[in-house]
Amino acid sequence: MIFTDKKIERKPRKYFKDLSSTDGEKILESIKQLLSEKINSENELISLVEKFTELSDIVSEEMGRRYIDMTRFADKPEYSEKFNDYFQNVVSKLKPYSIEVEKKIYNSEFSKRLPNEYQHMLKIISNNIELFREENIPLQVEERKLSNKYGSIYGSIVVDFRGEEKTLQQLLPYLKSPDRTTREEAWRKRFEGLLSRKEELDKLFDELKEIRRKQAKNAGFENYRDYMHNLKGRFEYSVEDVMQFHESVEKKVMPFFEKRMQKRAEKLGIESVRPWDTSVDVDGKVLKPYNTIDEFVDKAIRVLGKVKRIFGERLEMMKNSELLDLENRKGKAPGGYNYPLPETGAPFIFMNATGQSSDVRTLLHESGHAMHTFETVNIPIEYYRPHRMEIAELASMSMELLTMHYWREYYKDENDFRKAMIEELESALLFLPWCMTVDAFQQWIYTNPDHTAKEREEYFGKLMDRFNRGIDWSGLDFEKKNRWMFQLHIFEVPFYYIEYGIAQLGALSIYKNYIENPEKTVEDYHNFLKVGYKMPINKVYEVAGIKLDFSEEHIGEIVEFVEERLNELEGE
């Protein structure tokens, strides 16, 4: 053992010690009991909040376990059925009562007397009450069922690649092959596999769009975009601010993007960068950070421990407690996530490792989420857990960059180590145009809801021309216009994507601070993890030592910083 041989110890319950998480009737009885309780003081109101949090934790844990099983075994419909059953028969039935509890908290005469630390909670609750519509519950149940189909479809796609059956995920390492023919073949096979299900995916998305449109209309909104902006509690910035972010990235990041693509073409000795040329190492070397999953995890434990010992200890405890499922296999859903399990007192990390350098970034990214979970899982007010993704993703994206200087654990060769750092920094900034593409696409989809599938792909093609300049898609018009179908967020979690861009910008700001003062930056980061969502996002970012800023000036400063770091690493 590197740091510890401890396992995660399950959190003890305070209020609902004998309540079964699978007993929907008893859970409903419990929340009704909360509604009948008399509140005679501020302390009793605070106690109600804590009881409501614990009951929510019981349900969240069960939902989490079922979600984890569903994604681990996406090819086995019984797991999806169990998840959907719990969502429909427990979670959705709880929702109206949860809103009533929130009304009870908010309308209590004692809410106005609560200490300042509870005022942010009351603002969140007020927004929840304002946007809740009971008629949306069956729509949300149906939406959840439909969105889960995307992972099942994607995870079930296999193609024949040089005589072997491969999942779309298993083809990714070939995109790093020094042999351009291999890269192109793998790239085309991925699109061939996905687009063989295009008609099915278009139909699925159209059904999701209509269900989402109805929810917005029920809540009194002109469109689903504005409804979701409010539902996500984006108090600190407006839709117009997001549009400014798009423009700032277009003006400040796209020139950097085009320069990097030109440099890539020169180093690869090719006329122009094609879509299958974007992942390969320009020096023709495929980084091999590990050979086995055990080695992969143990190295991550050591890396995290060098940033702060407790980070390494926690990942090792997760390993000891079997809270990791990391390797790719047939039948597993795509993507990666950190799922908080509030009753366990720890999260579960899921990903699809295939032996490439991006796996290192993914595991450390999800480990950032995991450390956030450990720091906030015991907050007795569920509203203050880091459910706002602008906060959660700042934790994960910053962890990638804060660990970067310790990646020699994975790359003993100095050139490999530098390559990995270059890849990380470059990809962090080059991600922003894709983030803007996904967000702008969803903005258009839901403010032009009567569009056809053909109009949808035409618009996406225009966005690719705006935010993918420097990559040559000639002869690949159909693939370019349908590239969005690879993005699970568009299907499964609408409008959860701009948060990545906001957080990426913040993470690069944290890394800029780290270069200037490593010790203070790590302490600021750790303090930020502890805060959760106890205050508005702009204030949370201040605790991390950065600011929430979408201006051209700020983004220009970050681009300049990254360019300077890349020049140092590349010896220029």
C-alpha positions in Angstrom: 0.0 0.0 0.0 1.2 3.4 -0.9 -0.7 5.6 1.6 -3.3 3.6 3.4 -5.0 0.2 3.6 -8.2 1.8 4.9 -11.6 1.3 3.3 -14.4 3.8 3.1 -16.6 3.7 6.3 -20.2 4.1 5.5 -21.8 7.3 7.1 -24.1 6.7 10.0 -27.6 8.0 9.8 -28.9 10.4 12.3 -32.7 10.5 11.6 -33.8 7.6 9.4 -31.7 4.8 10.8 -34.0 1.9 9.7 -35.4 3.2 6.5 -34.8 1.0 3.5 -33.7 2.9 0.4 -35.7 0.5 -1.8 -39.0 0.9 0.1 -40.8 3.6 -1.9 -43.9 3.6 0.3 -41.9 4.1 3.5 -39.9 6.8 1.9 -43.1 8.7 0.9 -44.4 8.2 4.4 -41.2 9.7 5.8 -41.4 12.8 3.7 -45.1 13.2 4.6 -44.0 13.1 8.2 -41.6 16.0 7.6 -44.6 18.0 6.2 -46.6 17.3 9.3 -43.9 18.4 11.8 -44.5 21.6 13.8 -41.8 24.2 13.5 -41.5 26.3 16.6 -38.0 27.8 16.4 -35.0 28.5 14.1 -33.3 25.3 15.5 -36.3 23.2 14.6 -36.3 24.7 11.1 -32.6 23.9 10.7 -33.4 20.3 12.0 -36.0 20.0 9.2 -33.4 21.0 6.6 -31.0 18.3 8.0 -33.7 15.6 8.0 -34.7 16.5 4.4 -31.1 16.3 3.4 -30.6 12.9 5.0 -33.8 11.6 3.3 -32.6 13.0 0.0 -29.2 11.2 0.6 -30.9 7.9 1.1 -32.7 8.2 -2.3 -29.7 9.7 -4.1 -27.5 6.7 -3.0 -30.0 4.2 -4.3 -30.4 6.2 -7.6 -26.6 6.3 -7.8 -26.1 2.6 -7.3 -28.7 1.9 -10.0 -27.2 4.4 -12.4 -23.7 2.9 -11.9 -25.0 -0.6 -12.7 -26.9 0.7 -15.7 -23.8 2.3 -17.2 -21.4 -0.6 -16.3 -23.8 -3.1 -18.0 -25.4 -1.0 -20.7 -26.1 -4.1 -22.8 -28.2 -5.7 -20.0 -31.7 -4.1 -20.1 -32.6 -5.3 -16.6 -30.3 -2.7 -15.1 -31.8 0.1 -17.2 -35.3 -1.2 -16.1 -34.3 -1.1 -12.5 -33.0 2.5 -12.8 -36.1 3.7 -14.7 -38.4 1.9 -12.2 -36.8 3.7 -9.2 -36.9 7.0 -11.0 -40.5 6.6 -12.0 -41.9 5.0 -8.8 -39.8 6.7 -6.1 -37.9 9.8 -7.3 -40.6 11.3 -9.4 -43.3 10.6 -6.8 -41.2 12.3 -4.2 -40.8 15.5 -6.2 -44.2 17.2 -5.4 -43.6 16.4 -1.7 -40.1 17.8 -1.9 -41.4 21.0 -3.2 -43.9 21.2 -0.4 -41.1 20.7 2.1 -39.2 23.5 0.4 -42.3 25.7 0.6 -42.5 24.8 4.3 -38.9 25.9 4.8 -39.2 29.0 2.8 -42.5 30.2 4.1 -41.7 29.5 7.8 -41.8 32.6 10.0 -38.4 31.4 11.3 -36.7 31.4 7.9 -36.2 35.2 8.1 -34.4 34.7 11.4 -32.0 32.0 10.2 -28.3 33.0 10.3 -26.7 34.5 7.2 -25.2 31.1 6.2 -28.7 29.9 5.3 -29.7 32.8 3.1 -28.1 31.5 0.0 -30.1 28.2 0.5 -33.3 30.2 0.7 -32.6 31.8 -2.7 -32.0 28.4 -4.2 -35.2 27.0 -2.7 -37.2 30.1 -4.0 -36.0 29.4 -7.5 -37.0 25.7 -7.2 -40.5 26.6 -6.0 -40.9 29.2 -8.7 -40.0 26.7 -11.6 -41.7 23.6 -10.3 -44.7 22.3 -12.3 -46.3 19.0 -11.3 -47.4 18.3 -14.9 -43.7 18.2 -15.8 -43.0 15.1 -13.7 -44.3 12.5 -16.1 -42.5 14.4 -18.9 -39.2 14.2 -16.9 -39.8 10.5 -16.3 -40.2 9.9 -20.0 -37.3 12.1 -20.9 -35.1 10.1 -18.5 -36.1 6.9 -20.1 -35.5 8.2 -23.6 -32.1 9.9 -22.8 -30.9 6.6 -21.3 -31.3 5.0 -24.7 -28.4 7.0 -26.1 -25.9 5.2 -23.9 -27.4 1.8 -24.8 -27.3 2.6 -28.6 -23.7 4.0 -28.4 -22.4 1.2 -26.2 -23.8 -1.5 -28.4 -22.2 -0.3 -31.6 -19.3 -2.5 -32.8 -17.5 -2.4 -36.1 -15.1 -4.7 -37.9 -11.7 -3.1 -37.8 -9.0 -5.1 -39.6 -10.8 -8.4 -38.9 -11.5 -7.6 -35.2 -14.7 -6.5 -33.5 -14.2 -3.1 -31.8 -16.3 -0.7 -29.8 -16.2 3.0 -30.9 -14.2 3.7 -27.7 -11.7 0.9 -28.5 -11.0 2.7 -31.8 -9.7 5.8 -30.1 -6.1 4.6 -29.5 -5.8 4.1 -33.3 -6.4 7.9 -33.8 -3.0 8.3 -32.2 -1.2 5.9 -34.5 1.9 7.4 -36.3 0.5 5.7 -39.5 -1.9 8.1 -41.2 -3.7 5.4 -43.1 -4.5 3.6 -39.8 -5.7 6.8 -38.2 -8.0 7.6 -41.2 -9.4 4.1 -41.2 -10.2 4.1 -37.5 -11.7 7.6 -37.8 -13.9 6.6 -40.7 -14.9 3.4 -38.9 -16.1 5.4 -35.9 -18.3 7.6 -38.0 -19.5 4.6 -40.0 -20.5 2.8 -36.8 -22.3 5.9 -35.3 -24.0 7.0 -38.5 -25.3 3.5 -39.2 -27.7 4.5 -36.4 -28.2 8.1 -37.6 -31.9 7.6 -38.3 -32.5 6.1 -34.9 -30.5 8.8 -33.1 -32.3 11.6 -35.0 -35.7 10.2 -34.1 -34.6 9.8 -30.5 -33.4 13.4 -30.3 -36.6 14.8 -31.9 -38.6 13.0 -29.2 -36.4 14.4 -26.5 -36.6 17.9 -28.0 -40.4 17.8 -28.0 -40.6 16.6 -24.4 -38.2 19.3 -23.3 -40.2 22.0 -25.2 -43.4 21.0 -23.4 -41.7 21.3 -20.0 -40.6 24.9 -20.8 -44.1 25.8 -22.0 -45.7 24.3 -18.9 -43.3 26.5 -16.8 -44.4 29.6 -18.7 -41.2 30.1 -20.8 -41.1 31.0 -24.4 -38.3 28.4 -25.1 -36.4 25.6 -23.4 -33.1 27.5 -23.5 -34.4 30.2 -21.2 -36.2 27.7 -19.0 -33.0 25.7 -18.5 -30.9 28.8 -17.8 -33.3 29.6 -14.9 -33.7 26.0 -13.8 -30.0 25.6 -13.5 -30.0 28.6 -11.2 -27.6 30.6 -13.3 -28.1 33.8 -11.2 -24.6 35.1 -11.6 -24.6 35.4 -15.4 -27.1 35.9 -18.2 -27.7 34.3 -21.6 -26.2 37.4 -23.1 -23.0 36.8 -21.0 -22.8 33.3 -22.5 -23.1 34.8 -26.0 -20.3 37.1 -25.1 -18.2 34.0 -24.1 -18.8 32.5 -27.5 -17.6 35.7 -29.2 -14.6 36.1 -26.9 -13.5 32.6 -27.7 -14.0 33.2 -31.4 -11.9 36.3 -31.4 -9.1 35.3 -28.9 -8.9 31.5 -29.0 -9.6 30.8 -32.7 -6.3 32.5 -33.9 -4.5 30.3 -31.4 -6.4 27.3 -32.7 -5.5 28.0 -36.3 -1.8 28.6 -35.4 -1.6 25.3 -33.5 -3.2 23.4 -36.5 -0.7 25.0 -38.9 2.2 24.1 -36.7 0.8 20.5 -36.4 0.6 20.3 -40.2 4.2 21.4 -40.5 5.5 19.0 -37.9 3.6 16.1 -39.4 4.8 17.0 -42.9 1.3 17.2 -44.3 -0.5 19.8 -46.4 -3.4 20.3 -44.1 -4.7 18.8 -40.8 -7.6 16.4 -41.4 -9.9 15.3 -38.6 -7.9 12.1 -38.1 -4.7 14.1 -37.6 -5.7 16.0 -34.4 -4.8 13.4 -31.8 -1.6 11.9 -33.0 1.7 13.1 -31.5 3.4 15.4 -33.9 6.7 13.6 -33.4 5.1 10.3 -34.3 5.3 8.7 -30.9 2.3 7.2 -29.1 2.5 7.9 -25.3 2.1 4.7 -23.3 1.5 5.8 -19.7 0.7 2.4 -18.2 0.2 -1.3 -19.0 -2.4 -2.6 -16.5 -5.3 -1.0 -14.7 -3.7 -1.6 -11.3 -0.6 0.3 -12.4 -2.8 3.0 -13.8 -4.5 3.6 -10.5 -1.4 3.2 -8.3 0.4 5.9 -10.3 -2.6 8.2 -10.0 -2.6 7.7 -6.2 1.1 8.7 -6.1 0.5 11.7 -8.3 -2.4 13.0 -6.2 -0.5 12.4 -3.0 2.3 14.7 -4.2 -0.2 17.5 -4.7 -1.6 16.9 -1.2 -1.2 13.7 0.7 -4.9 13.4 1.6 -5.8 13.3 -2.1 -3.7 10.2 -2.7 -5.1 8.6 0.5 -8.6 9.1 -0.7 -8.2 7.6 -4.1 -6.5 4.6 -2.5 -9.4 4.2 -0.1 -11.7 4.2 -3.2 -9.6 1.5 -4.8 -9.6 -0.6 -1.6 -13.4 -0.2 -1.4 -14.1 -1.2 -5.0 -15.4 2.2 -6.0 -13.6 2.2 -9.3 -14.6 0.8 -12.8 -12.0 2.1 -15.2 -11.3 -0.2 -18.2 -13.3 -0.2 -21.4 -15.2 -3.3 -22.4 -18.0 -4.2 -24.8 -21.4 -3.4 -23.4 -20.2 -0.6 -21.2 -21.8 2.9 -21.6 -19.5 5.6 -23.1 -17.8 8.4 -21.2 -16.6 8.8 -17.6 -18.0 10.2 -14.4 -17.7 10.6 -10.7 -20.9 9.7 -8.9 -21.3 10.9 -5.3 -22.7 8.3 -3.0 -23.8 10.3 0.0 -24.7 7.4 2.3 -21.4 5.7 1.5 -19.6 8.9 2.2 -17.6 8.7 -1.0 -18.0 8.7 -4.8 -17.7 6.0 -7.5 -15.5 6.7 -10.5 -16.5 5.2 -13.9 -14.5 5.6 -17.1 -13.4 3.7 -20.3 -9.6 3.4 -20.2 -7.9 2.1 -23.3 -4.2 2.6 -22.5 -3.8 6.1 -23.9 -2.5 9.4 -22.5 -6.0 10.9 -22.3 -6.9 8.2 -19.7 -4.5 9.9 -17.3 -6.3 13.2 -17.7 -9.7 11.5 -17.3 -8.8 9.7 -14.1 -7.2 12.8 -12.6 -10.2 14.9 -13.7 -12.6 12.5 -12.1 -10.4 12.4 -9.0 -10.8 16.2 -8.7 -14.6 15.5 -8.6 -13.9 12.8 -6.0 -11.9 15.1 -3.7 -14.8 17.6 -4.0 -17.2 14.9 -2.9 -15.1 13.9 0.1 -14.9 17.5 1.2 -18.6 18.3 0.9 -20.4 15.0 1.4 -20.9 15.7 5.1 -22.4 19.2 4.6 -25.8 18.8 6.3 -27.5 21.1 3.8 -27.8 19.4 0.5 -28.2 22.7 -1.4 -24.6 23.5 -0.5 -23.1 20.4 -2.0 -21.4 21.3 -5.3 -24.3 20.4 -7.6 -23.6 23.6 -9.7 -21.4 22.3 -12.5 -19.5 25.5 -12.9 -18.2 24.7 -9.4 -17.9 20.9 -9.8 -16.0 21.1 -13.1 -13.6 23.7 -11.7 -12.6 21.1 -9.1 -11.9 18.4 -11.8 -10.3 20.5 -14.5 -8.0 22.3 -12.0 -6.9 18.9 -10.6 -5.7 17.9 -14.1 -3.5 21.0 -14.2 -2.3 20.9 -10.6 -1.1 17.3 -10.9 0.6 17.9 -14.3 4.1 18.6 -12.8 4.0 15.1 -11.2 3.2 13.2 -14.3 6.7 11.7 -14.3 5.0 8.8 -12.5 3.5 8.0 -15.9 6.3 9.3 -18.1 9.8 8.5 -17.0 11.3 9.7 -20.2 11.7 13.5 -20.1 10.6 14.0 -23.7 7.4 11.9 -23.0 6.8 14.0 -19.9 7.1 17.2 -21.8 4.8 15.8 -24.6 2.2 15.0 -22.0 2.3 18.4 -20.5 2.1 20.1 -23.9 -0.9 17.8 -24.9 -2.7 18.8 -21.6 -2.1 22.5 -21.9 -2.9 22.7 -25.6 -6.0 20.5 -25.3 -7.3 22.6 -22.3 -7.4 25.7 -24.5 -8.3 24.0 -27.8 -11.3 22.6 -25.9 -13.0 26.0 -25.7 -14.1 26.3 -29.3 -15.7 22.8 -29.2 -17.5 23.8 -25.9 -18.8 27.0 -27.6 -19.9 24.8 -30.6 -21.9 22.5 -28.4 -23.5 25.3 -26.4 -24.3 27.5 -29.5 -25.8 24.4 -31.1 -28.2 23.8 -28.2 -29.0 27.5 -28.0 -30.2 27.3 -31.7 -31.9 24.0 -31.3 -34.2 25.1 -28.5 -34.9 28.6 -29.7 -35.7 27.2 -33.2 -37.6 24.1 -32.0 -39.6 23.5 -35.3 -36.5 22.8 -37.3 -36.0 19.5 -39.2 -33.2 17.0 -38.8 -31.7 18.3 -42.1 -31.8 22.0 -40.9 -30.2 20.9 -37.6 -27.2 19.3 -39.3 -26.9 22.3 -41.7 -26.7 24.6 -38.7 -24.2 22.4 -37.0 -22.1 22.5 -40.1 -22.0 26.3 -39.9 -20.9 26.2 -36.3 -18.1 23.8 -37.3 -17.0 26.4 -39.9 -17.0 29.1 -37.2 -15.3 27.1 -34.4 -13.3 24.5 -36.2 -11.2 26.6 -38.6 -7.8 25.2 -39.3 -9.0 21.6 -39.8 -9.7 20.4 -43.3 -13.1 18.7 -43.6 -13.2 18.7 -47.4 -15.0 15.7 -48.8 -16.4 15.0 -45.3 -19.4 17.4 -45.3 -21.9 14.7 -44.1 -19.6 13.6 -41.2 -18.9 17.3 -40.3 -22.6 18.1 -40.0 -23.3 15.1 -37.9 -20.3 15.2 -35.6 -22.7 16.4 -32.8 -24.1 12.9 -32.5 -20.9 11.8 -30.6 -21.7 14.3 -27.8 -23.7 12.4 -25.2 -24.5 15.7 -23.3 -26.7 16.9 -26.1 -28.9 13.8 -25.7 -28.6 13.1 -22.0 -28.0 16.3 -20.1 -29.1 19.3 -22.2 -27.3 22.6 -21.6 -24.8 20.9 -19.3 -21.8 21.9 -21.3 -21.0 25.6 -21.1 -20.1 24.9 -17.5 -17.0 23.0 -18.8 -15.9 26.1 -20.7 -16.4 28.3 -17.7 -14.6 25.9 -15.5 -11.8 25.3 -18.0 -11.2 29.1 -18.1 -11.1 29.1 -14.3 -8.8 26.1 -14.2 -6.3 27.8 -16.5 -6.5 30.8 -14.2 -5.7 28.6 -11.2 -2.8 27.0 -13.1 -1.5 30.5 -13.9 -1.6 31.2 -10.1 0.1 27.9 -9.5 3.1 28.9 -11.7 3.5 32.1 -9.6 2.9 30.5 -6.2 2.3 26.8 -6.0 1.8 26.4 -2.2 -0.7 29.1 -1.9 -2.6 28.0 -5.0 -3.0 24.4 -3.7 -4.3 25.8 -0.3 -6.7 28.1 -2.1 -7.9 25.1 -4.2 -8.4 22.9 -1.1 -10.3 25.7 0.6 -12.4 26.1 -2.6 -13.2 22.3 -2.4 -14.5 22.7 1.1 -16.9 25.6 0.2 -19.1 23.6 -2.1 -22.0 25.9 -3.1 -22.4 27.8 0.2 -22.2 31.1 -1.7 -22.8 32.4 -5.3 -20.4 31.1 -8.0 -18.5 34.3 -8.4 -17.8 34.3 -4.6 -16.8 30.6 -4.7 -14.4 31.4 -7.6 -12.9 34.2 -5.4 -12.1 31.6 -2.7 -10.2 29.7 -5.4 -8.2 32.8 -6.1 -9.7 33.6 -9.5 -12.7 35.5 -11.0 -15.7 34.8 -13.2 -15.0 36.7 -16.3 -16.0 36.1 -20.0 -14.4 39.2 -21.4 -12.1 39.3 -24.4 -9.4 40.9 -22.3 -9.4 38.1 -19.7 -9.6 35.3 -22.2 -6.8 37.0 -24.2 -4.6 37.0 -21.0 -5.2 33.3 -20.6 -4.4 32.6 -24.2 -1.2 34.6 -23.9 -0.2 32.7 -20.7 -0.8 29.3 -22.3 1.2 30.3 -25.4 4.1 31.3 -23.2 4.0 28.0 -21.3 3.9 26.0 -24.5 6.8 27.9 -25.9 8.8 27.1 -22.8 7.9 23.4 -23.0 8.6 23.2 -26.7 11.9 25.0 -26.3 11.0 28.0 -28.5 
